[in-house]
């Protein structure tokens, strides 16, 4: 099995080298697309189009590099797993689904990668097979299916124009179809009101979180919105998207302040960075959105990997308050985690700084001084707050409860973590200097330039205040509501699950199956029950469409 891990790692490194060479070549030539035509007697001509340009190849390079680091980390983290072969196959299937999505240039090919990501991510979330994993997996797939229902409704536009190509996409004046497609795409990126599934998905193995929930699945919707921004967006919708990203950034940061589960804190930080990407789309800075998507993927994957090492050597406990390390390799791990946390905060000259600083500057220069701007800047201060909280907890060794004297797997940490640490430090400068320098040169006032710094120190001051004074019933209350992500887990996830469950009861007519909804088990027996489970998946899809249509009729008509 070790040889299989190494073979896949070599394959991903080859992908990185190949994509870098092609990107360098494309700087001196033009991008190209490949059209594959498949002929069907009953459906006419269906074109499957692939696009190879700088954006898709750089994203392909980033996914491959992170996949290599995750596979090296998996040798250490999953080495004693009984079903390791199954894990490797599912993870590789997920990566190739992401490749389908990255290079797709029409709606048909996009749906192949999109649905592959959804189904395979569900299998990864429920990999351990316990009740918590099953419950989290069903919340994940239910909310993703709900978002896919929006995309299914938006598909009617492509039937209307008799083409599946994105080149004919022009949604100006077609607001209903536009909202359907945008809501469907942001559901995969866990924007409000679909945010509750991402913290729940942390029941997956940590290597899955490092790959799936940092740089691939959660960025899929934003990547598609970036690629076809001028077809998807029109002026009246931009402020709505801006406000949506600001709210996601604010509430995810506020929830991370009072969370004690290490993986959920990292997941909520991912959610806040996804909100920043959506905000950059809302202010029409699509280049900065892509820039932040790439740089964030590197330092967030590094943060997940470092968190995974801490989790393993605390006997797979995830409460960060009792974690501390003091040996030489622990110092290396702390050093790497510091890089990722400082990049997350946007500390000067690290990767996060080059994107966050520009996004805030262009937001203020664009005249976005309203409520959305205030919410976003407060979200930035929350990011500094929980990043400092994690950093000082690890630096102090938690509350002095545990300290470990041995850390194996240091070679795998060096292979995987060191490469990602280099990208966390230098990727932002490299991309900004060689790619985005000219379009984003500008002169700003001193007030605008110091705005990000002011809110960074606001987060630092809030951290000091919290550490010294913020105790008591208010803290316990905020701990409670933040663990439920301000009740979105129940308002969106559980209500939709219950509606689909009622539909399935009337559809199955007493059939005996096994699935897990709302904390209860239902039994599946034999091949007939398996067919019923497939039918249940169909009911789930159309249940999502029914839910969307009812909400639309209630609020619009």
C-alpha positions as CSV (number, residue, x, y, z in Angstrom):
1,X,0.0,0.0,0.0
2,X,2.9,2.3,0.6
3,X,4.0,1.8,-3.0
4,X,0.6,2.8,-4.1
5,X,0.8,6.0,-2.1
6,X,4.2,6.8,-3.6
7,X,3.0,6.0,-7.2
8,X,0.1,8.4,-6.8
9,X,2.4,11.0,-5.3
10,X,4.8,10.8,-8.2
11,X,1.9,11.1,-10.6
12,X,0.7,14.3,-8.9
13,X,4.2,15.7,-9.0
14,X,4.4,15.0,-12.7
15,X,1.1,16.9,-13.1
16,X,2.6,19.9,-11.3
17,X,5.7,19.9,-13.5
18,X,3.7,19.5,-16.7
19,X,1.2,22.2,-15.8
20,X,4.0,24.7,-14.9
21,X,5.7,24.1,-18.2
22,X,2.5,24.6,-20.1
23,X,1.7,27.8,-18.2
24,X,5.2,29.1,-19.0
25,X,4.6,28.2,-22.6
26,X,1.2,29.8,-22.7
27,X,2.7,33.1,-21.6
28,X,4.2,33.3,-25.1
29,X,1.3,31.9,-27.1
30,X,-2.5,31.7,-27.0
31,X,-4.7,29.5,-25.0
32,X,-6.6,26.7,-26.7
33,X,-9.7,24.6,-26.3
34,X,-10.5,21.0,-27.3
35,X,-13.9,20.2,-28.6
36,X,-15.0,16.5,-28.6
37,X,-18.2,15.8,-30.5
38,X,-20.3,12.8,-29.6
39,X,-23.2,11.8,-31.9
40,X,-26.4,10.3,-30.7
41,X,-29.2,9.3,-33.0
42,X,-32.0,10.5,-30.6
43,X,-30.4,13.6,-29.1
44,X,-28.5,15.1,-32.1
45,X,-25.0,16.5,-31.4
46,X,-23.7,16.9,-27.9
47,X,-20.5,18.8,-27.7
48,X,-18.0,18.1,-24.8
49,X,-15.6,21.0,-24.6
50,X,-12.4,21.2,-22.7
51,X,-10.4,24.4,-22.1
52,X,-6.7,24.7,-21.4
53,X,-5.6,28.2,-20.5
54,X,-3.5,29.8,-17.8
55,X,-6.3,29.9,-15.2
56,X,-7.3,26.2,-15.5
57,X,-3.7,25.0,-15.7
58,X,-2.6,27.0,-12.6
59,X,-5.5,25.7,-10.7
60,X,-4.7,22.2,-11.9
61,X,-1.1,22.7,-10.7
62,X,-2.4,23.8,-7.3
63,X,-4.7,20.8,-6.9
64,X,-2.0,18.4,-7.9
65,X,0.6,19.9,-5.5
66,X,-1.8,19.8,-2.6
67,X,-2.8,16.3,-3.5
68,X,0.9,15.2,-3.4
69,X,1.3,16.7,0.1
70,X,-2.0,15.1,1.3
71,X,-0.9,11.7,0.0
72,X,2.4,12.0,1.8
73,X,0.5,13.0,5.0
74,X,-1.9,10.1,4.5
75,X,1.0,7.6,4.8
76,X,1.5,8.8,8.3
77,X,-2.1,9.5,9.3
78,X,-3.9,6.5,7.7
79,X,-1.1,4.0,7.9
80,X,-2.9,1.7,10.3
81,X,-6.4,2.0,8.7
82,X,-8.0,-1.3,7.9
83,X,-9.7,0.0,4.7
84,X,-6.8,2.0,3.4
85,X,-7.1,0.7,-0.1
86,X,-10.7,1.9,-0.3
87,X,-9.7,5.3,1.1
88,X,-7.0,5.7,-1.6
89,X,-9.4,4.7,-4.4
90,X,-12.1,7.1,-3.3
91,X,-9.6,10.0,-2.8
92,X,-8.2,9.5,-6.3
93,X,-11.7,9.4,-7.8
94,X,-12.4,12.7,-6.0
95,X,-9.3,14.3,-7.5
96,X,-10.1,13.2,-11.0
97,X,-13.7,14.6,-10.6
98,X,-12.0,17.9,-9.7
99,X,-9.9,17.7,-12.9
100,X,-13.1,17.2,-14.9
101,X,-14.5,20.4,-13.3
102,X,-11.4,22.5,-13.8
103,X,-11.1,21.8,-17.6
104,X,-14.8,21.8,-18.4
105,X,-16.0,24.4,-20.9
106,X,-19.7,23.5,-21.2
107,X,-22.5,22.6,-18.9
108,X,-22.6,18.9,-19.6
109,X,-19.0,18.3,-18.8
110,X,-19.3,20.6,-15.8
111,X,-22.1,18.5,-14.4
112,X,-20.0,15.3,-14.7
113,X,-17.3,16.7,-12.4
114,X,-19.8,18.6,-10.2
115,X,-21.9,15.5,-9.4
116,X,-18.8,13.4,-9.0
117,X,-17.5,15.8,-6.4
118,X,-20.8,15.7,-4.5
119,X,-21.2,11.9,-4.4
120,X,-17.5,11.1,-3.7
121,X,-17.3,13.7,-0.9
122,X,-20.3,12.0,0.7
123,X,-18.4,8.7,0.7
124,X,-15.4,10.4,2.2
125,X,-17.4,12.0,5.0
126,X,-19.0,8.7,6.0
127,X,-15.7,6.8,5.7
128,X,-15.5,5.9,9.4
129,X,-19.0,4.6,9.4
130,X,-20.0,5.7,12.9
131,X,-23.2,7.4,13.8
132,X,-21.6,10.9,13.9
133,X,-20.0,10.4,10.4
134,X,-23.3,9.1,9.0
135,X,-25.3,12.0,10.4
136,X,-22.7,14.6,9.1
137,X,-22.6,12.8,5.7
138,X,-26.3,13.1,5.3
139,X,-26.4,16.7,6.3
140,X,-23.7,17.3,3.7
141,X,-25.3,15.5,0.8
142,X,-28.8,16.9,1.6
143,X,-27.7,20.5,1.4
144,X,-25.5,19.9,-1.6
145,X,-28.5,18.2,-3.3
146,X,-30.6,21.2,-2.4
147,X,-28.1,23.4,-4.2
148,X,-28.0,21.1,-7.2
149,X,-31.7,21.5,-7.5
150,X,-31.1,25.2,-8.2
151,X,-28.6,24.2,-10.9
152,X,-31.2,21.8,-12.4
153,X,-33.7,24.6,-12.6
154,X,-31.1,26.8,-14.2
155,X,-30.4,24.1,-16.8
156,X,-33.7,25.0,-18.6
157,X,-32.0,28.2,-19.9
158,X,-29.4,26.0,-21.8
159,X,-32.3,24.0,-23.3
160,X,-33.9,27.3,-24.3
161,X,-30.8,28.5,-26.3
162,X,-30.2,25.0,-27.7
163,X,-26.6,24.9,-26.5
164,X,-24.6,23.6,-23.6
165,X,-21.6,25.9,-24.2
166,X,-20.8,28.7,-21.7
167,X,-19.8,30.9,-24.7
168,X,-23.5,31.6,-25.4
169,X,-24.2,32.4,-21.7
170,X,-25.9,35.8,-21.5
171,X,-28.2,36.1,-18.5
172,X,-28.7,39.8,-18.5
173,X,-32.4,40.4,-17.8
174,X,-33.1,36.8,-16.9
175,X,-32.9,37.4,-13.1
176,X,-34.8,34.2,-12.0
177,X,-32.4,31.9,-14.0
178,X,-29.5,33.9,-12.8
179,X,-30.4,33.5,-9.1
180,X,-31.0,29.8,-9.6
181,X,-27.5,29.2,-11.1
182,X,-25.7,31.4,-8.6
183,X,-27.4,29.9,-5.6
184,X,-26.7,26.4,-6.9
185,X,-23.0,27.2,-7.3
186,X,-22.5,29.0,-3.9
187,X,-24.1,26.0,-2.1
188,X,-21.0,23.9,-2.9
189,X,-18.9,26.8,-1.4
190,X,-21.0,26.7,1.8
191,X,-22.1,30.4,1.7
192,X,-25.1,31.5,3.8
193,X,-27.7,29.9,4.1
194,X,-25.9,26.7,3.1
195,X,-23.0,27.1,5.6
196,X,-23.9,24.5,8.2
197,X,-22.7,21.5,6.1
198,X,-19.0,22.4,6.1
199,X,-18.3,22.2,9.9
200,X,-20.4,19.0,9.9
201,X,-18.2,17.5,7.2
202,X,-15.2,17.6,9.6
203,X,-16.1,14.1,10.7
204,X,-14.2,12.9,7.6
205,X,-10.5,11.8,8.0
206,X,-8.1,14.8,8.3
207,X,-6.4,14.1,5.0
208,X,-9.8,14.5,3.4
209,X,-10.3,17.8,5.1
210,X,-6.8,19.0,4.0
211,X,-7.7,18.3,0.3
212,X,-11.5,18.4,0.0
213,X,-12.4,21.1,2.4
214,X,-9.5,23.5,1.8
215,X,-8.8,23.8,-2.0
216,X,-11.1,21.6,-4.1
217,X,-14.7,20.9,-3.2
218,X,-15.4,24.2,-1.4
219,X,-13.8,26.3,-4.1
220,X,-15.6,24.5,-7.0
221,X,-18.5,26.8,-7.1
222,X,-16.4,30.0,-6.8
223,X,-14.1,28.7,-9.5
224,X,-17.0,28.3,-11.9
225,X,-18.4,31.7,-11.0
226,X,-15.0,33.2,-11.6
227,X,-14.5,31.5,-15.0
228,X,-17.9,32.7,-16.3
229,X,-18.4,35.8,-14.2
230,X,-19.5,38.1,-17.0
231,X,-22.2,35.6,-18.1
232,X,-23.5,35.0,-14.6
233,X,-23.5,38.4,-13.0
234,X,-25.2,41.7,-13.8
235,X,-25.2,45.0,-12.0
236,X,-28.3,44.6,-9.9
237,X,-27.0,41.3,-8.3
238,X,-23.5,42.4,-7.4
239,X,-24.4,44.1,-4.1
240,X,-26.5,41.0,-3.1
241,X,-23.4,38.8,-3.7
242,X,-21.2,41.2,-1.8
243,X,-23.5,41.2,1.2
244,X,-23.8,37.4,1.1
245,X,-20.0,37.0,1.2
246,X,-19.7,39.6,4.0
247,X,-22.3,37.8,6.1
248,X,-20.6,34.4,5.6
249,X,-17.3,36.0,6.6
250,X,-18.8,37.6,9.7
251,X,-20.8,34.7,11.1
252,X,-18.1,32.0,10.4
253,X,-15.5,34.2,12.1
254,X,-17.8,34.8,15.1
255,X,-18.5,31.0,15.4
256,X,-14.8,30.3,15.3
257,X,-14.2,32.5,18.3
258,X,-16.2,30.2,20.6
259,X,-15.4,26.8,19.0
260,X,-13.0,24.4,20.8
261,X,-12.8,21.7,18.1
262,X,-9.6,22.2,16.2
263,X,-10.8,20.9,12.9
264,X,-14.1,22.9,13.1
265,X,-12.1,26.1,13.8
266,X,-10.0,25.4,10.6
267,X,-13.2,24.6,8.7
268,X,-14.8,27.9,9.9
269,X,-11.7,29.8,8.9
270,X,-12.1,28.2,5.4
271,X,-15.7,29.4,5.4
272,X,-14.6,32.9,6.2
273,X,-12.0,32.9,3.4
274,X,-14.6,31.7,0.9
275,X,-16.7,34.7,2.0
276,X,-13.8,36.9,1.1
277,X,-13.7,35.4,-2.4
278,X,-17.4,36.0,-2.9
279,X,-16.9,39.6,-1.7
280,X,-14.3,40.1,-4.3
281,X,-16.7,38.9,-6.9
282,X,-19.3,41.3,-5.6
283,X,-17.0,44.2,-6.1
284,X,-16.1,43.0,-9.7
285,X,-12.5,42.1,-8.8
286,X,-12.5,38.7,-10.4
287,X,-8.7,38.5,-10.7
288,X,-8.3,39.0,-7.0
289,X,-10.9,36.3,-6.3
290,X,-8.8,33.8,-8.3
291,X,-5.6,35.1,-6.7
292,X,-7.0,34.6,-3.2
293,X,-8.4,31.2,-4.2
294,X,-5.0,29.9,-5.2
295,X,-3.0,31.4,-2.3
296,X,-5.6,30.4,0.3
297,X,-5.6,26.7,-0.9
298,X,-1.9,26.4,-0.1
299,X,-1.8,27.8,3.4
300,X,-5.1,26.2,4.4
301,X,-4.0,22.8,3.3
302,X,-0.8,23.3,5.4
303,X,-3.0,24.3,8.4
304,X,-5.1,21.1,8.1
305,X,-2.0,18.9,7.8
306,X,-0.4,20.5,10.9
307,X,-3.7,20.2,12.8
308,X,-3.8,16.5,11.8
309,X,-0.3,15.9,13.3
310,X,-1.5,17.5,16.6
311,X,-4.7,15.4,16.5
312,X,-2.8,12.1,16.1
313,X,-0.4,12.8,19.0
314,X,-3.3,13.7,21.3
315,X,-4.8,10.2,20.7
316,X,-7.1,11.7,18.0
317,X,-8.6,14.2,20.4
318,X,-9.6,17.5,18.7
319,X,-10.0,19.9,21.6
320,X,-7.2,22.4,21.0
321,X,-7.2,23.6,24.6
322,X,-5.3,20.5,25.8
323,X,-2.7,20.2,23.0
324,X,1.0,21.2,23.3
325,X,4.3,20.1,22.0
326,X,7.8,20.8,23.2
327,X,10.3,18.6,21.3
328,X,12.4,19.4,18.2
329,X,9.9,18.1,15.7
330,X,7.1,19.7,17.6
331,X,9.0,23.0,17.1
332,X,9.1,22.3,13.4
333,X,5.4,21.6,13.4
334,X,4.8,24.8,15.4
335,X,6.9,26.7,12.9
336,X,4.9,25.4,9.9
337,X,1.6,26.1,11.7
338,X,2.8,29.6,12.4
339,X,3.3,30.2,8.7
340,X,-0.2,29.1,7.9
341,X,-1.8,31.1,10.7
342,X,0.1,34.2,9.9
343,X,-0.9,33.9,6.2
344,X,-4.5,33.4,7.3
345,X,-4.3,36.7,9.3
346,X,-2.8,38.5,6.4
347,X,0.5,39.4,8.1
348,X,2.8,41.5,5.9
349,X,4.6,39.8,3.0
350,X,3.0,36.4,3.4
351,X,0.6,35.0,0.8
352,X,-2.6,36.1,2.5
353,X,-1.4,39.7,2.8
354,X,-1.1,40.2,-1.0
355,X,-4.7,39.3,-1.6
356,X,-6.5,40.5,1.5
357,X,-4.9,43.9,1.5
358,X,-5.8,44.5,-2.2
359,X,-9.4,43.3,-1.7
360,X,-10.0,45.7,1.2
361,X,-8.4,48.6,-0.7
362,X,-10.4,48.1,-3.8
363,X,-13.6,47.6,-1.8
364,X,-13.0,51.0,-0.1
365,X,-11.9,52.7,-3.4
366,X,-15.1,51.4,-5.1
367,X,-17.3,53.2,-2.6
368,X,-18.5,50.2,-0.7
369,X,-18.8,52.0,2.6
370,X,-22.2,50.6,3.7
371,X,-23.3,47.9,6.1
372,X,-21.7,45.2,4.0
373,X,-18.3,46.9,4.3
374,X,-18.6,47.2,8.1
375,X,-19.6,43.5,8.4
376,X,-16.7,42.4,6.3
377,X,-14.1,44.5,8.2
378,X,-15.4,43.0,11.5
379,X,-15.1,39.6,9.9
380,X,-11.4,40.4,9.2
381,X,-10.9,41.3,12.9
382,X,-12.5,38.0,13.9
383,X,-10.0,36.2,11.7
384,X,-7.1,37.8,13.5
385,X,-8.7,36.9,16.8
386,X,-9.2,33.2,16.4
387,X,-5.9,32.8,14.6
388,X,-4.1,34.4,17.6
389,X,-6.1,32.2,19.9
390,X,-4.9,29.1,18.2
391,X,-1.3,30.3,17.9
392,X,-1.0,31.2,21.6
393,X,-2.7,28.0,22.8
394,X,-0.2,25.9,20.9
395,X,2.7,28.1,22.0
396,X,1.7,27.8,25.7
397,X,1.0,24.1,25.4
398,X,-2.7,24.5,25.9
399,X,-3.6,25.0,29.6
400,X,-0.5,23.0,30.7
401,X,-2.3,19.7,30.7
402,X,-0.3,17.7,28.2
403,X,3.1,17.8,26.5
404,X,4.4,15.1,24.2
405,X,8.0,14.0,23.9
406,X,7.9,12.1,20.6
407,X,6.6,12.8,17.2
408,X,7.1,10.2,14.5
409,X,6.5,10.6,10.8
410,X,8.8,13.6,10.6
411,X,10.0,12.7,7.1
412,X,6.4,12.8,5.8
413,X,5.9,16.2,7.6
414,X,9.0,17.5,5.8
415,X,7.9,16.2,2.4
416,X,4.4,17.4,2.5
417,X,4.5,20.4,4.9
418,X,7.7,22.0,3.8
419,X,6.5,22.3,0.2
420,X,3.3,23.9,1.3
421,X,5.1,26.2,3.7
422,X,7.2,27.5,0.7
423,X,4.0,28.3,-1.2
424,X,2.4,29.9,1.8
425,X,5.3,32.3,2.0
426,X,6.3,32.9,-1.6
427,X,3.2,32.1,-3.7
428,X,1.5,35.4,-3.1
429,X,4.5,37.5,-4.0
430,X,5.3,35.4,-7.1
431,X,1.7,35.5,-8.4
432,X,1.3,39.3,-7.7
433,X,4.6,40.2,-9.3
434,X,4.4,38.0,-12.4
435,X,0.7,38.0,-13.0
436,X,-1.4,40.6,-11.3
437,X,1.0,43.5,-10.8
438,X,0.0,45.8,-13.7
439,X,-3.8,45.7,-13.4
440,X,-3.7,46.4,-9.6
441,X,-1.3,49.2,-9.4
442,X,-2.9,52.3,-7.9
443,X,-2.6,55.2,-5.6
444,X,-4.7,55.1,-2.4
445,X,-5.0,57.5,0.5
446,X,-3.4,56.9,3.9
447,X,-6.8,56.3,5.5
448,X,-7.6,53.5,3.1
449,X,-4.2,52.0,3.3
450,X,-4.3,51.8,7.1
451,X,-7.9,50.4,7.3
452,X,-6.8,46.7,7.2
453,X,-4.2,47.4,9.8
454,X,-6.7,49.1,12.1
455,X,-9.0,46.1,12.0
456,X,-6.1,43.7,12.5
457,X,-5.2,45.5,15.7
458,X,-8.9,45.5,16.6
459,X,-8.8,41.8,16.4
460,X,-5.7,41.7,18.6
461,X,-7.3,44.0,21.2
462,X,-10.4,41.9,21.2
463,X,-8.2,38.8,21.8
464,X,-6.6,40.5,24.8
465,X,-9.9,41.6,26.2
466,X,-11.4,38.1,25.8
467,X,-8.4,36.4,27.4
468,X,-8.6,38.7,30.4
469,X,-12.3,39.5,31.1
470,X,-14.7,37.6,28.8
471,X,-16.1,34.8,31.0
472,X,-19.5,33.8,32.4
473,X,-22.9,33.1,31.1
474,X,-22.6,35.3,28.0
475,X,-19.6,33.2,26.9
476,X,-21.4,30.0,27.5
477,X,-24.4,31.2,25.5
478,X,-22.2,32.2,22.6
479,X,-20.5,28.8,22.8
480,X,-23.8,27.1,22.5
481,X,-25.3,29.1,19.5
482,X,-21.9,29.1,17.6
483,X,-21.7,25.3,17.8
484,X,-25.0,25.2,15.9
485,X,-23.7,27.9,13.5
486,X,-26.4,30.3,14.7
487,X,-29.1,27.6,14.2
488,X,-28.6,27.3,10.4
489,X,-27.9,23.6,11.1
490,X,-31.6,23.2,12.1
491,X,-33.2,26.0,10.0
492,X,-31.8,24.8,6.7
493,X,-30.4,21.3,7.1
494,X,-32.8,19.4,9.4
495,X,-36.0,21.0,8.0
496,X,-35.0,19.9,4.5
497,X,-34.0,16.5,5.6
498,X,-37.4,16.1,7.3
499,X,-39.3,17.2,4.2
500,X,-37.5,14.7,2.0
501,X,-38.0,12.0,4.7
502,X,-41.8,12.5,4.6
503,X,-41.7,12.4,0.8
504,X,-39.7,9.1,0.9
505,X,-42.2,7.5,3.4
506,X,-45.1,8.1,1.0
507,X,-43.0,6.9,-2.0
508,X,-41.6,3.7,-0.5
509,X,-45.0,2.5,0.9
510,X,-43.4,0.6,3.7
511,X,-40.3,-0.7,2.0
512,X,-37.5,-1.7,4.4
513,X,-34.3,0.2,3.8
514,X,-31.3,1.6,5.8
515,X,-30.4,5.3,6.0
516,X,-29.7,7.8,8.7
517,X,-31.8,10.9,9.1
518,X,-32.1,13.1,12.2
519,X,-30.3,10.7,14.5
520,X,-32.4,7.6,13.6
521,X,-31.5,4.5,11.6
522,X,-33.7,2.9,8.9
523,X,-33.1,-0.6,7.6
524,X,-32.1,-1.8,4.1
525,X,-32.4,-5.5,3.2
526,X,-31.4,-7.2,0.0
527,X,-31.3,-6.1,-3.6
528,X,-34.9,-4.8,-3.6
529,X,-34.0,-2.5,-0.7
530,X,-31.0,-1.3,-2.7
531,X,-33.2,-0.4,-5.6
532,X,-35.4,1.5,-3.1
533,X,-32.3,3.4,-1.9
534,X,-31.6,4.5,-5.4
535,X,-35.2,5.6,-5.8
536,X,-34.7,7.5,-2.5
537,X,-31.9,9.4,-4.1
538,X,-34.2,10.4,-6.9
539,X,-36.9,11.5,-4.4
540,X,-34.2,13.5,-2.6
541,X,-33.4,15.3,-5.9
542,X,-37.0,16.2,-6.7
543,X,-37.6,16.9,-3.0
544,X,-35.0,19.6,-3.3
545,X,-36.7,21.0,-6.4
546,X,-40.1,21.0,-4.6
547,X,-38.5,22.8,-1.7
548,X,-37.0,25.5,-3.9
549,X,-40.2,26.0,-5.9
550,X,-42.3,26.4,-2.7
551,X,-39.9,28.9,-1.2
552,X,-39.9,30.8,-4.5
553,X,-43.7,30.9,-4.7
554,X,-43.9,32.0,-1.0
555,X,-41.4,34.8,-1.1
556,X,-41.7,36.0,-4.7
557,X,-45.2,35.3,-6.0
